[in-house]
Amino acid sequence: MLDRTDNSLQYCGKMQKGDKMETLETIHNRRSIRKYSKEPVSDEQIEKILRAGMMAPSAGNQQPWQFIVIKDRDKLKEISERHPYALMAKDAQVGIIVCGDLVLESKHKGFWVQDCSACTQNILLAIHDIGLGGVWISSYPVESRMKIFADVCNLPDHVIPLAFIPIGYPAQEIKAVDRFKKERIHKEVFK
Ligand SMILES: Cc1cc2nc3c(=O)[nH]c(=O)nc-3n(C[C@H](O)[C@H](O)[C@H](O)COP(=O)(O)O)c2cc1C
């Protein structure tokens, strides 16, 4: 394991002793976690997760994201009751809505979806890396689901909810899987 706590390699996300830097291990072991314990998630952990999100690549580096952090139990309950696939939200310690802000899109219009998806994946990996669990809950492009988040969090029209991520300490263990499919790899031309 690389120890990046020495000064020469320190990064601006406030690396602490014991933090892991095995990127591939994190990628291969992350699974969607839909059951959470009652142990609280700290503001420091939330900031660490959001810092990782904001490090995502984006078209022209436009970083068109906005984040809504939800801790309010009534809001989490409302989401779990209105969204057809987000029952777990009621037990999450915190939820993050990753939104694309159309006003922040500059030269590269329409790329906010890819930008915010890369950001969401960074967030999921950071959640796993610091011992928490989370899951990507669908929003965009399903209008009825986007409306739930817009209603609950008062989103203006130019702020589009791409994904919702309930977060907490895992209360379930889900094993890593191997999804490698050699037949999906094409050499030079599609065969
Ligand atoms: C765009 C997108 C939308 C998803 N929406 C939901 C959802 O609404 N509810 C849910 O429980 N899981 C949702 N998931 C999680 C997937 O079901 C999950 O990632 C997939 O089954 C693979 O499992 P894994 O994340 O454990 O590897 C979504 C994932 C993606 C990428």
The ligand as an SDF file (V2000), in Angstrom:
LIG
                    3D

 31 33  0  0  0  0  0  0  0  0999 V2000
  -28.1200    5.2940  -13.6980 C   0  0  0  0  0  0  0  0  0  0  0  0
  -28.3590    4.3380  -12.5510 C   0  0  0  0  0  0  0  0  0  0  0  0
  -29.6030    4.3100  -11.9360 C   0  0  0  0  0  0  0  0  0  0  0  0
  -29.8370    3.4550  -10.8630 C   0  0  0  0  0  0  0  0  0  0  0  0
  -31.0340    3.5240  -10.2080 N   0  0  0  0  0  0  0  0  0  0  0  0
  -31.2630    2.7800   -9.1090 C   0  0  0  0  0  0  0  0  0  0  0  0
  -32.4570    2.9370   -8.3560 C   0  0  0  0  0  0  0  0  0  0  0  0
  -33.3090    3.7750   -8.6760 O   0  0  0  0  0  0  0  0  0  0  0  0
  -32.6160    2.1620   -7.2560 N   0  0  0  0  0  0  0  0  0  0  0  0
  -31.6910    1.2500   -6.8520 C   0  0  0  0  0  0  0  0  0  0  0  0
  -31.9040    0.5820   -5.8410 O   0  0  0  0  0  0  0  0  0  0  0  0
  -30.5170    1.0860   -7.5490 N   0  0  0  0  0  0  0  0  0  0  0  0
  -30.2810    1.8350   -8.6430 C   0  0  0  0  0  0  0  0  0  0  0  0
  -29.0830    1.7250   -9.3230 N   0  0  0  0  0  0  0  0  0  0  0  0
  -28.0540    0.7850   -8.8550 C   0  0  0  0  0  0  0  0  0  0  0  0
  -27.9380   -0.4350   -9.7850 C   0  0  0  0  0  0  0  0  0  0  0  0
  -29.0520   -1.2730   -9.5920 O   0  0  0  0  0  0  0  0  0  0  0  0
  -26.6270   -1.1670   -9.4720 C   0  0  0  0  0  0  0  0  0  0  0  0
  -25.5360   -0.2930   -9.6540 O   0  0  0  0  0  0  0  0  0  0  0  0
  -26.4360   -2.4020  -10.3560 C   0  0  0  0  0  0  0  0  0  0  0  0
  -27.4140   -3.3640  -10.0810 O   0  0  0  0  0  0  0  0  0  0  0  0
  -25.0660   -3.0350  -10.1740 C   0  0  0  0  0  0  0  0  0  0  0  0
  -24.8560   -3.4110   -8.8240 O   0  0  0  0  0  0  0  0  0  0  0  0
  -23.6420   -2.8390   -7.9570 P   0  0  0  0  0  0  0  0  0  0  0  0
  -23.7940   -1.3220   -7.8940 O   0  0  0  0  0  0  0  0  0  0  0  0
  -23.7830   -3.4770   -6.6090 O   0  0  0  0  0  0  0  0  0  0  0  0
  -22.3600   -3.2050   -8.6210 O   0  0  0  0  0  0  0  0  0  0  0  0
  -28.8250    2.5770  -10.4080 C   0  0  0  0  0  0  0  0  0  0  0  0
  -27.5660    2.6100  -11.0220 C   0  0  0  0  0  0  0  0  0  0  0  0
  -27.3240    3.4900  -12.0730 C   0  0  0  0  0  0  0  0  0  0  0  0
  -25.9410    3.5730  -12.6790 C   0  0  0  0  0  0  0  0  0  0  0  0
  1  2  1  0
  2  3  1  0
  2 30  2  0
  3  4  2  0
  4  5  1  0
  4 28  1  0
  5  6  2  0
  6  7  1  0
  6 13  1  0
  7  8  2  0
  7  9  1  0
  9 10  1  0
 10 11  2  0
 10 12  1  0
 12 13  2  0
 13 14  1  0
 14 15  1  0
 14 28  1  0
 15 16  1  0
 16 17  1  0
 16 18  1  0
 18 19  1  0
 18 20  1  0
 20 21  1  0
 20 22  1  0
 22 23  1  0
 23 24  1  0
 24 25  2  0
 24 26  1  0
 24 27  1  0
 28 29  2  0
 29 30  1  0
 30 31  1  0
M  END
$$$$
